[in-house]
Amino acid sequence: MSGYAAGLVGFAAHRVLNPAFFALSDARTPMLVSLSSIAVNILFPLLLLRVWHIGFLALALTSALAVVMESLPAGGMFAAQTGRIGRALFAE
């Protein structure tokens, strides 16, 4: 469970950002970002299991890493499209 805990913030951001893109009628961006997440989910378990011999913790860590690596670029792309992330938090 501790391996999955590392990705909780990324998972929450993912759950907010994907519907936000769909609300902007942009289904292409979440799809492209998800493809990169799939690549991470395939490659990193092989690396962690075979090279570092972590075991089943590797599967949880890679799931957490994949969702974080999916939400970070999605957040940046959303901010570039709308210019609203960050400004709303510190608005006067």
URHU-V114907 format. One record per run of one state. SS is the DSSP state (h for helix, s for strand, l for the rest). FROM is the first residue (numbers start at 1). LEN is the number of residues. If there is no record, write none. Layout:
# URHU-V114907
ss=SS from=FROM len=LEN
ss=SS from=FROM len=LEN
This chain:
# URHU-V114907
ss=l from=1 len=1
ss=h from=2 len=4
ss=l from=6 len=2
ss=h from=8 len=16
ss=l from=24 len=4
ss=h from=28 len=23
ss=l from=51 len=6
ss=h from=57 len=26
ss=l from=83 len=10
